[in-house]
């Protein structure tokens, strides 16, 4: 079993174990879909450097799974993950908020650290990873669009003044991805000064956690409108999200095809 296959197996086990309305389960389902898609594309030549992409994927996922283990053991996960674990069962936080808060933590904090770890482990330079970083980013940006489409309440339940619309409009994956690359470049420039690099990483962690807490602002549903928690549907891949549409479109398939990994 390859490293990516082990990561996928672990996330599928989490999907089977967690109730679908759990905020961590919502993010896990999204991330499982992405990881399965990366695993499909690596052997098919979808990335320039297969080894670097596979290494990055495993190191990246390990940071999320490490946070899951820390929380399960009653320890404090990194600050970026704490809001999601603390509010994972809050009835007034909607699924789309859980999904984007998890992506925020993983991209904003875990990705720059995983990129630095990949360069250290492979003896690579940032320029060696940049092209595949952007290829993965294109996949993630398309996923973000489908997350918003699938998990937002229907258009008949939203208007311009809806607090959820304003809240989620303040954050984009494209901006988070750009900040992650800049943070990685900074960490790499500071690699000969570990004390300063460590302090910088702590500040990134805290800042990303603050954004995550804002994304998870409980909005309530006391006005009688749909709270966005539609029944969850489990799929063959083990992910569970409210609704019924596939989030990831595998390369070469139409928008109507399912990944078998996750349904919204």
C-alpha positions as CSV (number, residue, x, y, z in Angstrom):
1,X,0.0,0.0,0.0
2,X,1.4,3.4,-1.0
3,X,1.5,6.4,1.3
4,X,-1.4,8.0,-0.4
5,X,-3.4,4.8,-0.2
6,X,-2.8,4.6,3.5
7,X,-4.0,8.2,3.9
8,X,-7.1,7.5,1.9
9,X,-7.8,4.4,4.0
10,X,-7.5,6.4,7.2
11,X,-9.9,9.1,6.0
12,X,-12.4,6.5,4.8
13,X,-12.3,4.9,8.3
14,X,-12.9,8.4,9.8
15,X,-15.9,8.9,7.4
16,X,-17.4,5.6,8.5
17,X,-16.8,6.3,12.2
18,X,-18.1,9.9,12.5
19,X,-21.7,11.0,12.3
20,X,-22.3,12.8,9.0
21,X,-23.4,16.0,10.7
22,X,-20.2,16.3,12.6
23,X,-18.2,19.3,11.4
24,X,-15.0,17.3,11.2
25,X,-16.8,14.7,9.1
26,X,-18.0,17.4,6.7
27,X,-14.4,18.5,6.1
28,X,-13.1,15.0,6.1
29,X,-15.5,14.1,3.3
30,X,-14.3,17.1,1.2
31,X,-10.6,16.3,1.8
32,X,-11.1,12.6,1.0
33,X,-12.5,13.6,-2.4
34,X,-9.5,15.7,-3.1
35,X,-7.0,13.1,-1.9
36,X,-8.6,10.4,-4.0
37,X,-8.5,12.6,-7.1
38,X,-4.8,13.4,-6.5
39,X,-4.2,9.6,-6.1
40,X,-5.8,9.0,-9.5
41,X,-3.9,11.7,-11.3
42,X,-0.4,10.9,-9.9
43,X,0.1,7.6,-11.9
44,X,-1.7,9.0,-14.9
45,X,0.9,11.7,-15.4
46,X,-1.2,14.5,-14.0
47,X,1.7,16.1,-12.2
48,X,5.2,17.0,-13.4
49,X,7.1,15.4,-10.4
50,X,5.2,12.3,-9.2
51,X,7.5,11.6,-6.3
52,X,7.3,15.2,-5.0
53,X,3.6,15.4,-5.4
54,X,3.0,12.0,-3.6
55,X,5.4,13.1,-0.8
56,X,3.7,16.4,-0.4
57,X,0.3,14.8,-0.4
58,X,1.2,12.4,2.5
59,X,3.0,15.0,4.6
60,X,0.1,17.4,4.0
61,X,-2.5,14.9,5.1
62,X,-0.5,13.8,8.1
63,X,-0.9,17.2,9.6
64,X,-4.7,17.0,9.5
65,X,-4.7,13.4,10.7
66,X,-2.3,14.4,13.5
67,X,-4.8,17.1,14.6
68,X,-7.6,14.5,14.6
69,X,-5.4,12.3,16.8
70,X,-4.5,15.1,19.2
71,X,-8.2,16.1,19.6
72,X,-9.3,12.4,20.1
73,X,-6.6,12.0,22.8
74,X,-7.9,15.1,24.7
75,X,-4.8,17.1,23.8
76,X,-4.8,20.6,22.1
77,X,-4.4,20.5,18.3
78,X,-2.7,23.4,16.5
79,X,-4.5,26.7,17.0
80,X,-5.7,26.7,13.4
81,X,-7.7,23.5,14.0
82,X,-9.1,24.3,17.4
83,X,-12.2,26.2,16.2
84,X,-13.4,23.3,14.0
85,X,-12.9,20.7,16.8
86,X,-14.5,23.0,19.4
87,X,-17.6,23.8,17.3
88,X,-17.9,20.6,15.3
89,X,-21.3,19.8,16.9
90,X,-22.8,23.4,17.1
91,X,-26.3,23.3,15.7
92,X,-26.1,26.9,14.4
93,X,-23.0,26.4,12.3
94,X,-23.8,25.3,8.8
95,X,-22.1,22.5,6.8
96,X,-20.5,24.9,4.3
97,X,-18.9,26.8,7.2
98,X,-17.4,23.5,8.6
99,X,-16.0,22.7,5.1
100,X,-14.4,26.1,4.5
101,X,-13.1,26.4,8.1
102,X,-11.3,23.0,7.7
103,X,-9.9,24.0,4.3
104,X,-8.7,27.3,5.8
105,X,-6.8,25.5,8.6
106,X,-5.3,23.0,6.2
107,X,-4.3,25.4,3.5
108,X,-3.3,28.3,5.6
109,X,-1.2,26.5,8.2
110,X,-0.6,22.9,7.2
111,X,0.3,23.5,3.5
112,X,3.3,25.8,4.0
113,X,4.7,23.5,6.6
114,X,4.2,20.4,4.4
115,X,5.8,22.2,1.5
116,X,8.9,23.0,3.6
117,X,9.0,19.4,4.9
118,X,8.9,18.1,1.3
119,X,11.7,20.3,0.2
120,X,13.8,19.3,3.2
121,X,13.0,15.6,2.7
122,X,13.8,15.5,-1.0
123,X,16.6,18.1,-1.1
124,X,14.4,20.2,-3.4
125,X,14.0,23.9,-3.8
126,X,10.6,25.8,-3.8
127,X,10.9,26.3,-7.6
128,X,10.9,22.5,-8.0
129,X,7.4,22.3,-6.4
130,X,5.8,25.4,-7.8
131,X,4.3,24.0,-11.0
132,X,2.7,21.1,-9.3
133,X,1.6,23.4,-6.4
134,X,-0.4,25.3,-9.0
135,X,-1.8,22.2,-10.6
136,X,-3.1,21.0,-7.2
137,X,-4.4,24.6,-6.6
138,X,-6.5,24.5,-9.8
139,X,-8.1,21.3,-8.5
140,X,-8.8,22.9,-5.1
141,X,-10.2,26.1,-6.5
142,X,-12.7,24.1,-8.7
143,X,-13.6,22.1,-5.6
144,X,-14.3,25.3,-3.6
145,X,-16.8,26.4,-6.2
146,X,-18.6,23.1,-6.0
147,X,-18.5,23.1,-2.2
148,X,-20.2,26.5,-2.1
149,X,-22.7,25.4,-4.8
150,X,-23.5,22.1,-3.0
151,X,-23.6,23.1,0.7
152,X,-25.1,26.6,0.6
153,X,-28.8,26.8,1.2
154,X,-30.9,27.1,-1.9
155,X,-31.2,30.4,-3.7
156,X,-34.8,30.8,-2.6
157,X,-33.5,30.9,1.0
158,X,-30.8,33.5,0.5
159,X,-30.8,37.2,-0.3
160,X,-28.1,39.8,-0.6
161,X,-28.3,40.6,3.1
162,X,-28.1,37.0,4.4
163,X,-25.3,36.9,7.0
164,X,-24.0,33.6,5.7
165,X,-23.5,35.1,2.2
166,X,-21.5,38.0,3.7
167,X,-19.5,35.7,6.0
168,X,-18.4,33.3,3.3
169,X,-17.8,36.1,0.8
170,X,-15.0,37.3,3.0
171,X,-12.8,34.2,2.4
172,X,-11.5,32.6,-0.8
173,X,-9.3,29.6,-1.4
174,X,-7.3,31.5,-4.0
175,X,-6.3,34.1,-1.4
176,X,-5.5,31.5,1.2
177,X,-3.4,29.5,-1.3
178,X,-1.4,32.6,-2.2
179,X,-0.8,33.3,1.4
180,X,0.3,29.7,2.0
181,X,2.9,29.9,-0.8
182,X,4.2,33.2,0.6
183,X,4.4,31.6,4.1
184,X,6.2,28.6,2.7
185,X,8.8,30.9,0.9
186,X,9.3,32.8,4.1
187,X,9.8,29.6,6.1
188,X,12.3,28.3,3.5
189,X,14.2,31.6,3.6
190,X,14.4,31.2,7.4
191,X,15.5,27.6,7.4
192,X,19.0,28.6,8.8
193,X,17.3,30.4,11.6
194,X,15.1,27.8,13.2
195,X,14.1,30.0,16.2
196,X,12.7,32.7,14.0
197,X,11.1,30.2,11.6
198,X,9.4,28.5,14.6
199,X,8.0,31.8,15.8
200,X,6.8,32.7,12.4
201,X,5.0,29.3,12.1
202,X,3.3,29.9,15.4
203,X,2.1,33.3,14.3
204,X,0.7,31.8,11.1
205,X,-1.0,29.1,13.1
206,X,-2.7,31.7,15.4
207,X,-3.7,34.0,12.5
208,X,-5.3,31.1,10.6
209,X,-7.1,30.0,13.7
210,X,-8.6,33.4,14.1
211,X,-9.9,33.3,10.6
212,X,-11.3,29.9,11.2
213,X,-13.2,31.0,14.3
214,X,-14.7,33.8,12.2
215,X,-15.8,31.4,9.5
216,X,-17.5,29.3,12.2
217,X,-19.6,32.1,13.6
218,X,-22.9,30.5,14.7
219,X,-25.6,32.1,12.6
220,X,-28.7,30.3,14.0
221,X,-31.9,29.4,12.2
222,X,-34.5,30.9,14.4
223,X,-36.2,32.7,11.5
224,X,-37.6,29.4,10.3
225,X,-35.4,29.2,7.2
226,X,-33.6,26.1,6.1
227,X,-30.5,25.7,8.2
228,X,-28.5,24.1,5.4
229,X,-28.4,20.6,7.1
230,X,-29.9,18.4,4.4
231,X,-29.9,14.7,4.9
232,X,-26.4,13.2,4.4
233,X,-25.8,10.5,1.7
234,X,-22.9,8.1,2.1
235,X,-21.1,7.0,-1.0
236,X,-18.7,4.2,-1.8
237,X,-15.7,6.2,-0.8
238,X,-17.1,6.7,2.7
239,X,-17.5,10.5,2.7
240,X,-20.7,12.1,3.9
241,X,-22.1,15.5,3.2
242,X,-25.6,17.0,3.1
243,X,-27.3,16.9,-0.3
244,X,-26.6,14.8,-3.3
245,X,-24.0,16.1,-5.8
246,X,-20.4,15.0,-6.4
247,X,-17.9,17.6,-5.4
248,X,-14.9,16.5,-7.4
249,X,-15.0,16.0,-11.1
250,X,-12.3,13.5,-12.1
251,X,-10.2,14.4,-15.2
252,X,-11.9,13.3,-18.4
253,X,-15.4,13.0,-16.8
254,X,-18.3,15.2,-17.2
255,X,-19.9,17.3,-14.5
256,X,-22.5,14.6,-14.0
257,X,-20.1,11.9,-13.1
258,X,-19.4,10.8,-9.5
259,X,-16.0,10.2,-8.0
260,X,-17.3,7.5,-5.7
261,X,-15.6,9.4,-3.0
262,X,-18.0,12.0,-1.7
263,X,-21.4,13.5,-2.3
264,X,-22.6,16.8,-1.2
